[in-house]
């Protein structure tokens, strides 16, 4: 479970670094940015654990009709929800718009998949 939090934090860091629409408060020291990334990873992980199955269930027809591409939309919605929750908590991370959410969802999914796959091989 700790590895999943680290993977999500690294994936969120990659999305924040690659996309100008996903911002991590740059004025904070590096330790504070690391803490922020861990908090964002925990919020995103909680949403993925509890909300994503519900959205996937109700969107299953659209997921089947689009051959799974609608899951990208669900991931973008969860990323925007994470941004809203982090903003309410005063965490210095935000997603500016839907285009950034779609790009961030793609980057986070790919980075998490690659890092998760490499962890499985080393075990």
N, C-alpha and C positions, 0 to 999 in steps of 0.2 A: 504494500500500500504506500509506503514511503517512496518507493521508486516511481509510482504513478504520479505522485505529487511533484517530484523532481522533474519528471518528463513533461508534465503539463506546464510547470513553471518555465522550463526551457523552451517549450513550444510557444507559450505566450510571449516570452522574451524575443524569440525569433520574429513573431508577427509584429511586435512593437518596433523592432529594429528595421524591418523591411517595409512596413507600410506607414506612410506619413499620417494616415487617418486614425491610427491606433497609437495613443501617446502614453508614455510613462513619464511621470513628473521628473524632469531632468535636473531640477535644482536640488533634489534629495541626494544625500551621500549614497555610495554604492551599497552599503549595508541596508539602508532604508529601501533602496530599489529592490534588493533581493527579498526583503521582507514583503514588500508590496507584491512582487511576483508570486510569492508563496500564497499570500492571501487571495490573489486573483485565481490561482490554480485551485485552491480549496473551494472557492465559490463556484467556479466552473465545474469542478468535479462533483459538487453537491447537486448542481442543476442537472448535470449529465446523469447522475444516479437516480434522481427523484422525478424530474420533470420530463426529461427526454423520452423515457418509456411511454409516458402518457401521450405526448405529442406524436410519437411514432405510431402508437395504437390508433389514434384518431386520424392520422394522416396516411395510414397504411394503403388506402386506395390510390392516393396520389403518388406514394412511393412506388407502388407497383406500376402505375401508368407511366411514370417517368423513368422507370428502370433504375430507381435508387437516387436519382438526382435531387429529389425533394428532400432527402436527408441533409443535403447541403444547405437548403433553406432553413431546416430545423436547427442545424448547427449555427447558422448566422443569427437566428432568433435568440438562441441561448447565449451567444456572445453579446448581443445587445442587452439582454437581461442581466448578464454578468456586469456589464458596464454600468447599468442603472443601479444595481445593488452596491457595487463598489463606490459609486458616486454618493449614494446615500450613507455609506459607512465612512466616507471621507478618505477613501483610498485613492491615491494619485494615479489612476489608470482609467482611460476612457476610450471608447470607440466613437468616432465623430459621426459617421453616417452609415447607410446600408451598404454602399459599395465597399467601404472598409470592412464591414462585418462579413461580407461574402468572401473577400480576399483573406481576411484573418481566419475565417473558418477553414478555408482551404489550406492555408499555411499551417495552422495548428494541427489539422488532421494529418497532413503529410509528415510533419516533424514528429508528432507523437507516434505515428505508425512506424517510422524508421527507427526511432530510439527504442520503442517497445519491442520491435523485432530483434534489434541487436541485443537487448537485455535477455530475451528468451534464448538466444544462441549461447550466451555466456554462462547460463545456468547449467 
